[in-house]
Amino acid sequence: MKNSPFDLGNNDAYARWKEDKLRNYPSKLKDLQVEVNDPRKFSKIELEELMRRCRKANMAIYIGKTGNNPDPEIPLSIGRQFGVHKIDKNWLAGDNSLSSLKLQENPKDKQLAPYTSNALNWHTDGYYNLNNEQIQSMMLHSVQSAAKGGENKFFDHEIAYILLRDENPDHIISLMQNDVLTIPPRLNDGKLERNSVTGPVFRITKSGNLHMRYTIRKKNVIWSNNKSTESAKKALKQILDANKSFVFKTILNPGSGLVSNNVIHARNSFVNNDLHKRHFYRSRYFDRLNITSAFVN
């Protein structure tokens, strides 16, 4: 899309967008937080404040009063209030398409890091999805926090784009190649559960917004084998690991959660006890949060 600021051939639009993006950008976690009464029905002001943060940083954190209430309608209603309806029912999601993230007894769940207490490194959700089923928005709702650990980290993918492009536009060129990142097929006891998926890290959507598909993991990931890709990978990893100014860290307490345009995120390992067994709902959508475009078309 030629008028998109993410088009490398449109330096003027990029410069204008970047200036606006960085003006009054959140500098601390509190800048992203909005206290709400009941997330099942935000007040007009609460919703406006959450959307304003999402327009600026692609994410917002609500602090609600529902506590340990496990009602799945809480995260589902949040999605509706943000105008997203095309929910991704992944293979481990429930009948309502929500993923219930907690330690499971089912062995197949234990193979996947979100269902363990292990740390999760930087990634965006659905990086293994088909190219026509990319996750545009993702939400987390905390029902119960762990006894220890489980801190979340969030990083706006548009900020990562800025830092990479300003360092070297060739990094963006490399990460926009259609064959740059391949996730091999998933097999379980010899049975094919998912085909391999190849696609870009950064892509410009039909609306001109930026989408990112990324994982920092080393296993079961195939990157293009060339110097430019390796250089871009290294630069991005350094940005995520070393740039503390744009990393937002928090433990999402019961009743609170994240609303986002699938920003880059990570999670520390955690420990449960009898009273505190970490439980989150995760919802993922094929559409972007309503009224959160990065620029005016």
C-alpha positions as CSV (number, residue, x, y, z in Angstrom):
1,M,0.0,0.0,0.0
2,K,1.8,3.1,-1.3
3,N,0.4,5.6,1.3
4,S,1.4,3.4,4.2
5,P,4.2,4.7,6.4
6,F,5.6,1.1,6.5
7,D,6.3,1.2,2.7
8,L,10.0,1.7,2.4
9,G,9.5,3.7,-0.7
10,N,7.4,6.3,1.2
11,N,10.0,8.1,3.4
12,D,7.9,11.3,3.8
13,A,4.9,9.3,5.2
14,Y,7.2,7.4,7.5
15,A,8.8,10.5,8.9
16,R,5.4,12.0,9.7
17,W,4.0,8.9,11.2
18,K,7.2,8.3,13.2
19,E,7.1,11.8,14.7
20,D,3.5,11.3,15.7
21,K,4.1,7.8,17.0
22,L,7.0,8.8,19.3
23,R,5.3,12.0,20.5
24,N,4.1,11.4,24.1
25,Y,4.8,7.6,23.7
26,P,4.3,5.8,27.0
27,S,7.4,5.8,29.2
28,K,6.2,3.7,32.1
29,L,3.8,0.9,32.7
30,K,1.3,3.2,34.4
31,D,0.8,5.0,31.1
32,L,-0.7,1.9,29.7
33,Q,-3.0,1.1,32.6
34,V,-6.7,1.9,32.9
35,E,-8.7,1.1,36.0
36,V,-12.1,-0.2,35.1
37,N,-15.1,-1.4,37.0
38,D,-16.4,-4.5,35.1
39,P,-14.5,-5.4,31.8
40,R,-17.7,-7.1,30.6
41,K,-19.1,-3.7,30.1
42,F,-16.6,-0.8,29.9
43,S,-18.0,2.7,30.5
44,K,-17.7,5.0,27.5
45,I,-14.7,6.8,29.2
46,E,-13.0,3.5,30.1
47,L,-13.3,2.2,26.5
48,E,-12.1,5.5,25.1
49,E,-9.0,5.5,27.4
50,L,-8.2,1.9,26.5
51,M,-8.5,2.6,22.7
52,R,-6.4,5.7,23.0
53,R,-3.6,3.7,24.5
54,C,-4.0,1.0,21.8
55,R,-3.8,3.6,19.0
56,K,-0.6,4.9,20.5
57,A,1.2,1.8,21.6
58,N,-0.9,-1.1,20.1
59,M,-1.8,-2.2,23.7
60,A,-3.5,-1.3,26.9
61,I,-3.8,-2.9,30.3
62,Y,-7.1,-2.9,32.2
63,I,-7.2,-3.3,35.9
64,G,-10.7,-4.7,36.7
65,K,-12.6,-5.8,39.8
66,T,-13.7,-9.3,38.7
67,G,-10.9,-10.9,40.7
68,N,-10.8,-14.7,40.4
69,N,-14.1,-14.9,38.6
70,P,-13.5,-17.5,35.8
71,D,-16.5,-16.4,33.7
72,P,-15.3,-16.8,30.0
73,E,-17.7,-14.1,29.1
74,I,-15.3,-11.6,30.5
75,P,-12.6,-12.0,27.8
76,L,-15.2,-12.7,25.1
77,S,-17.1,-9.5,25.8
78,I,-13.9,-7.5,25.7
79,G,-13.3,-8.6,22.2
80,R,-16.8,-7.6,21.1
81,Q,-16.3,-4.2,22.7
82,F,-13.2,-3.7,20.6
83,G,-15.0,-4.7,17.4
84,V,-13.2,-7.9,16.8
85,H,-15.2,-11.0,15.9
86,K,-13.1,-13.4,13.8
87,I,-11.7,-15.4,16.7
88,D,-9.1,-18.1,16.1
89,K,-10.2,-21.4,17.4
90,N,-6.8,-23.1,17.7
91,W,-6.6,-26.9,18.2
92,L,-6.3,-26.6,22.0
93,A,-9.0,-23.9,22.5
94,G,-12.3,-24.7,24.1
95,D,-15.6,-24.8,22.5
96,N,-15.9,-21.0,23.0
97,S,-12.5,-20.6,21.2
98,L,-10.8,-19.4,24.3
99,S,-7.4,-20.9,25.3
100,S,-7.4,-21.7,29.0
101,L,-3.7,-21.3,29.9
102,K,-2.9,-23.3,33.0
103,L,-0.9,-26.4,33.9
104,Q,-2.7,-29.3,32.4
105,E,-2.8,-33.1,33.1
106,N,-3.1,-33.8,29.3
107,P,0.3,-34.8,28.0
108,K,-0.3,-33.2,24.6
109,D,-0.8,-29.8,26.3
110,K,2.5,-30.2,28.2
111,Q,4.4,-30.2,25.0
112,L,3.5,-26.6,24.4
113,A,5.2,-23.9,26.5
114,P,2.1,-21.8,27.3
115,Y,0.7,-24.8,29.2
116,T,3.8,-25.3,31.2
117,S,5.4,-23.2,33.9
118,N,8.5,-22.6,31.7
119,A,9.5,-19.2,30.6
120,L,8.3,-18.0,27.1
121,N,10.8,-16.0,25.1
122,W,9.8,-13.1,22.7
123,H,7.2,-13.9,20.1
124,T,4.0,-12.8,18.6
125,D,0.9,-15.1,18.8
126,G,0.1,-17.4,15.9
127,Y,3.5,-17.2,14.1
128,Y,2.8,-20.8,12.9
129,N,-0.6,-19.9,11.4
130,L,-1.3,-20.0,7.7
131,N,-0.6,-16.7,5.9
132,N,-4.3,-16.0,5.4
133,E,-5.0,-16.7,9.1
134,Q,-2.6,-14.3,10.8
135,I,-3.4,-13.1,14.3
136,Q,-4.0,-9.4,14.2
137,S,-5.1,-8.9,17.8
138,M,-4.6,-10.8,21.0
139,M,-5.9,-10.5,24.6
140,L,-5.0,-12.0,27.9
141,H,-7.3,-12.1,31.0
142,S,-5.9,-13.1,34.4
143,V,-8.1,-15.3,36.5
144,Q,-5.4,-16.3,39.0
145,S,-1.8,-15.4,39.3
146,A,1.0,-17.7,40.3
147,A,2.4,-17.9,43.8
148,K,5.8,-16.7,42.4
149,G,6.9,-15.4,39.0
150,G,4.9,-15.3,35.8
151,E,5.8,-11.7,34.9
152,N,4.8,-10.7,31.4
153,K,6.8,-8.5,29.1
154,F,5.4,-6.5,26.2
155,F,7.0,-4.7,23.3
156,D,5.2,-2.7,20.6
157,H,6.0,-4.2,17.2
158,E,5.8,-0.8,15.5
159,I,8.6,0.5,17.8
160,A,10.7,-2.5,16.8
161,Y,10.1,-1.6,13.2
162,I,11.2,2.0,13.8
163,L,14.4,1.0,15.6
164,L,15.3,-1.5,12.9
165,R,14.5,0.8,10.0
166,D,16.4,3.6,11.5
167,E,19.4,1.4,12.1
168,N,19.4,-0.1,8.6
169,P,16.4,-0.2,6.2
170,D,17.9,-3.4,4.8
171,H,16.8,-5.1,8.0
172,I,13.2,-4.4,7.0
173,I,13.7,-5.5,3.5
174,S,15.1,-8.8,4.7
175,L,12.3,-9.4,7.2
176,M,9.6,-8.6,4.6
177,Q,10.8,-11.4,2.3
178,N,8.1,-14.0,1.8
179,D,10.5,-16.9,2.5
180,V,12.4,-15.4,5.5
181,L,10.7,-17.5,8.3
182,T,9.5,-21.1,8.1
183,I,7.9,-23.1,10.9
184,P,8.2,-26.8,10.1
185,P,5.2,-29.1,10.2
186,R,4.0,-30.3,13.6
187,L,3.9,-34.0,14.2
188,N,2.4,-35.8,17.2
189,D,3.1,-39.6,17.4
190,G,3.8,-39.5,13.7
191,K,0.5,-37.9,12.9
192,L,0.5,-34.6,11.0
193,E,-1.2,-31.9,13.1
194,R,-0.1,-28.8,11.1
195,N,1.7,-28.2,7.8
196,S,4.8,-26.1,7.5
197,V,4.2,-22.4,7.2
198,T,6.6,-20.0,5.4
199,G,6.1,-16.2,5.3
200,P,7.5,-12.8,6.2
201,V,8.2,-11.4,9.7
202,F,6.8,-7.9,8.8
203,R,4.0,-7.4,6.3
204,I,1.8,-4.5,5.3
205,T,-1.9,-5.4,5.6
206,K,-4.5,-4.4,3.1
207,S,-5.4,-1.4,5.3
208,G,-1.8,-0.3,5.3
209,N,-1.1,-1.2,8.9
210,L,1.9,-3.3,10.1
211,H,1.6,-6.9,11.1
212,M,4.5,-8.9,12.7
213,R,5.0,-12.6,12.8
214,Y,7.9,-13.6,14.9
215,T,9.5,-16.0,17.4
216,I,12.9,-15.8,18.9
217,R,13.0,-19.6,19.6
218,K,15.8,-21.6,18.1
219,K,14.2,-25.1,17.8
220,N,11.7,-25.9,15.1
221,V,12.3,-22.7,13.3
222,I,14.0,-22.2,9.9
223,W,15.3,-18.8,8.8
224,S,16.6,-17.9,5.3
225,N,20.2,-18.8,5.2
226,N,21.9,-15.6,4.1
227,K,23.9,-12.7,5.7
228,S,21.2,-10.1,5.4
229,T,18.7,-12.3,7.3
230,E,21.2,-13.1,10.0
231,S,22.1,-9.4,10.4
232,A,18.4,-8.5,10.7
233,K,17.7,-11.3,13.2
234,K,20.7,-10.2,15.3
235,A,19.6,-6.6,15.3
236,L,16.1,-7.4,16.3
237,K,17.2,-9.7,19.1
238,Q,19.5,-7.0,20.4
239,I,16.6,-4.4,20.4
240,L,14.3,-6.8,22.4
241,D,17.0,-7.8,24.9
242,A,18.7,-4.5,25.4
243,N,16.2,-1.7,24.8
244,K,14.7,-1.3,28.3
245,S,13.0,2.0,27.4
246,F,10.2,0.3,25.4
247,V,9.8,-3.0,27.4
248,F,6.7,-3.0,29.7
249,K,6.9,-5.5,32.5
250,T,4.0,-6.5,34.8
251,I,2.4,-9.3,36.7
252,L,-1.3,-9.3,35.6
253,N,-3.2,-9.7,38.8
254,P,-6.7,-11.4,38.9
255,G,-9.3,-9.3,37.1
256,S,-6.7,-7.5,35.0
257,G,-5.6,-8.1,31.4
258,L,-4.0,-7.1,28.2
259,V,-5.7,-5.8,25.0
260,S,-3.4,-5.6,22.0
261,N,-2.8,-5.7,18.3
262,N,-0.7,-8.8,18.9
263,V,2.4,-7.0,20.2
264,I,5.7,-8.9,20.8
265,H,5.5,-10.5,24.3
266,A,7.3,-12.9,26.7
267,R,6.7,-14.5,30.1
268,N,8.9,-15.5,32.9
269,S,8.7,-18.9,34.5
270,F,6.4,-19.3,37.5
271,V,5.7,-21.5,40.5
272,N,2.2,-22.4,41.7
273,N,1.0,-23.5,45.2
274,D,-2.3,-24.8,46.5
275,L,-3.8,-21.4,46.7
276,H,-2.3,-19.7,43.7
277,K,-2.5,-21.7,40.5
278,R,-1.8,-19.4,37.5
279,H,-4.8,-19.3,35.1
280,F,-5.2,-17.0,32.1
281,Y,-7.7,-16.8,29.3
282,R,-6.2,-16.0,25.9
283,S,-8.2,-14.9,22.9
284,R,-6.8,-14.4,19.4
285,Y,-8.5,-12.8,16.4
286,F,-7.9,-12.5,12.7
287,D,-9.0,-8.8,12.8
288,R,-7.3,-5.7,14.2
289,L,-8.7,-3.8,17.2
290,N,-11.3,-1.3,16.0
291,I,-10.3,2.3,15.6
292,T,-6.7,1.7,16.3
293,S,-5.2,2.3,12.8
294,A,-1.6,3.4,12.9
295,F,-2.3,6.2,10.5
296,V,-5.1,8.0,8.6
297,N,-5.7,6.3,5.2
